[in-house]
Amino acid sequence: MLLHADPGLAEVPGFRKEQLDALARSVELRRQQLEADIRDYIAAKQDELRRHGHEVCVPALPLLAVRD
C-alpha cells in the first residue's frame, strides 16, 4: 500500500506544519512496524505448518516401507 502526500492536508487549522510532519512520521513508522510484525507472524505460522507437516509425515514412513 502506498501513501501519497496531499498538499491540501498540510493546511489543517489549529496545527502547525511541524506538528503535522511529526504526526506523518509517526504514522509512517507505525505502518512500517505493523508490516514487519505481519511478516514475522506469517513466517512463524509457515514454520509452524512445516513442523506440523514434518511431524505428521515422519511417523508414517515405516508404514511406507516395502514389505516382503
MARMI-534557 format. One record per atom (N, C-alpha, C): residue number from 0; atom name; x, y, z. Coordinates in steps of 0.1 Angstrom, whole numbers, plus 2048, in hexadecimal, padded with zeros to 3 digits. Example, Ala and Ser with C-alpha at 12.3 -4.5 7.8 and 13.67 -1.06 7.14 Angstrom:
2
   pos   site     x     y     z
     0      N   884   7C7   84E
     0     CA   87B   7D3   84E
     0      C   884   7DF   84E
     1      N   880   7EA   847
     1     CA   889   7F5   847
     1      C   881   800   84F
//
This chain:
68
   pos   site     x     y     z
     0      N   809   7F4   800
     0     CA   800   800   800
     0      C   809   80C   800
     1      N   806   815   7F7
     1     CA   80E   821   7F6
     1      C   806   82D   7FB
     2      N   80C   836   803
     2     CA   805   842   807
     2      C   80B   84E   7FF
     3      N   802   856   7FA
     3     CA   806   861   7F2
     3      C   803   86E   7FA
     4      N   80D   877   7FA
     4     CA   80B   884   801
     4      C   801   88D   7F9
     5      N   7F8   893   801
     5     CA   7EF   89C   7FB
     5      C   7F2   8AA   801
     6      N   7F6   8B3   7F9
     6     CA   7FA   8C0   7FE
     6      C   7EF   8C7   806
     7      N   7E3   8C4   803
     7     CA   7D8   8CA   80A
     7      C   7D7   8C6   818
     8      N   7DC   8BA   81B
     8     CA   7DC   8B5   829
     8      C   7E6   8BD   832
     9      N   7EF   8C4   82C
     9     CA   7F9   8CB   834
     9      C   7F3   8D8   83A
    10      N   7E7   8DB   836
    10     CA   7E1   8E7   83B
    10      C   7D5   8E4   844
    11      N   7D8   8DF   850
    11     CA   7CD   8DB   859
    11      C   7CC   8E6   864
    12      N   7C1   8EC   865
    12     CA   7BF   8F7   86F
    12      C   7C2   8F2   87D
    13      N   7CA   8FA   884
    13     CA   7CD   8F6   892
    13      C   7DA   8EE   894
    14      N   7E0   8EA   889
    14     CA   7EC   8E2   889
    14      C   7F7   8E9   881
    15      N   803   8E9   887
    15     CA   80F   8EE   87F
    15      C   814   8E3   876
    16      N   81B   8E7   86B
    16     CA   820   8DE   862
    16      C   82A   8D4   869
    17      N   831   8D9   872
    17     CA   83A   8D0   87A
    17      C   833   8C5   881
    18      N   827   8C8   887
    18     CA   81F   8BE   88E
    18      C   81A   8B4   884
    19      N   815   8B9   879
    19     CA   810   8AF   86F
    19      C   81B   8A6   869
    20      N   827   8AC   867
    20     CA   832   8A4   862
    20      C   836   89A   86C
    21      N   836   89D   879
    21     CA   839   894   884
    21      C   82F   889   884
    22      N   822   88C   883
    22     CA   818   882   882
    22      C   819   879   876
    23      N   81C   87F   86B
    23     CA   81E   877   85F
    23      C   82A   86D   861
    24      N   835   871   867
    24     CA   840   868   869
    24      C   83C   85D   873
    25      N   835   861   87D
    25     CA   830   857   887
    25      C   827   84D   881
    26      N   81E   851   878
    26     CA   815   848   871
    26      C   81D   83E   868
    27      N   827   844   861
    27     CA   82F   83C   858
    27      C   837   832   85F
    28      N   83D   836   86A
    28     CA   845   82C   872
    28      C   83C   821   878
    29      N   830   825   87C
    29     CA   827   81B   881
    29      C   822   811   876
    30      N   820   816   86A
    30     CA   81D   80E   85F
    30      C   828   804   85C
    31      N   834   809   85C
    31     CA   83F   800   859
    31      C   841   7F5   864
    32      N   83E   7F9   870
    32     CA   83F   7EF   87B
    32      C   834   7E5   87A
    33      N   828   7E9   876
    33     CA   81D   7E0   874
    33      C   820   7D6   869
    34      N   826   7DB   85E
    34     CA   829   7D3   853
    34      C   834   7C8   857
    35      N   83E   7CD   85E
    35     CA   848   7C4   863
    35      C   842   7B9   86C
    36      N   839   7BD   875
    36     CA   832   7B4   87E
    36      C   82A   7A9   876
    37      N   823   7AE   86C
    37     CA   81C   7A5   863
    37      C   825   79B   85C
    38      N   830   7A0   857
    38     CA   83A   797   850
    38      C   83F   78C   85A
    39      N   842   791   866
    39     CA   847   788   871
    39      C   83D   77D   874
    40      N   830   782   876
    40     CA   825   779   879
    40      C   823   76E   86E
    41      N   823   772   862
    41     CA   822   769   857
    41      C   82D   75F   856
    42      N   839   764   858
    42     CA   845   75B   858
    42      C   844   751   863
    43      N   840   755   86F
    43     CA   83E   74C   87A
    43      C   834   741   878
    44      N   829   745   872
    44     CA   81E   73C   86F
    44      C   822   732   864
    45      N   82A   737   85A
    45     CA   82F   72E   850
    45      C   838   724   856
    46      N   841   728   85F
    46     CA   84A   71F   866
    46      C   842   714   86E
    47      N   838   719   875
    47     CA   82F   710   87C
    47      C   829   706   873
    48      N   824   70A   868
    48     CA   81D   701   85F
    48      C   827   6F7   859
    49      N   834   6FB   856
    49     CA   83E   6F2   851
    49      C   841   6E8   85C
    50      N   843   6EC   869
    50     CA   846   6E3   873
    50      C   83A   6D9   875
    51      N   82E   6DE   875
    51     CA   823   6D5   876
    51      C   822   6CB   86B
    52      N   825   6CF   85F
    52     CA   825   6C6   853
    52      C   830   6BC   855
    53      N   83B   6C0   85A
    53     CA   846   6B6   85C
    53      C   842   6AC   867
    54      N   83C   6B0   871
    54     CA   838   6A7   87C
    54      C   82D   69E   877
    55      N   825   6A2   86E
    55     CA   81A   699   869
    55      C   820   68F   85F
    56      N   82A   693   857
    56     CA   82F   68A   84D
    56      C   83A   681   852
    57      N   842   685   85B
    57     CA   84D   67C   860
    57      C   848   670   867
    58      N   83E   670   870
    58     CA   839   663   876
    58      C   834   65A   86C
    59      N   82F   65E   860
    59     CA   829   656   856
    59      C   834   64F   84E
    60      N   840   653   84E
    60     CA   84B   64D   846
    60      C   84C   63E   847
    61      N   84C   638   853
    61     CA   84C   62A   854
    61      C   841   623   84D
    62      N   836   629   84D
    62     CA   82A   623   846
    62      C   82C   622   837
    63      N   835   62B   832
    63     CA   837   62B   823
    63      C   842   621   81F
    64      N   849   61B   828
    64     CA   853   611   825
    64      C   84E   606   81D
    65      N   856   601   814
    65     CA   851   5F6   80B
    65      C   852   5E9   814
    66      N   847   5E2   814
    66     CA   846   5D6   81B
    66      C   848   5CA   812
    67      N   84F   5BF   817
    67     CA   851   5B3   80F
    67      C   845   5AA   80F
//
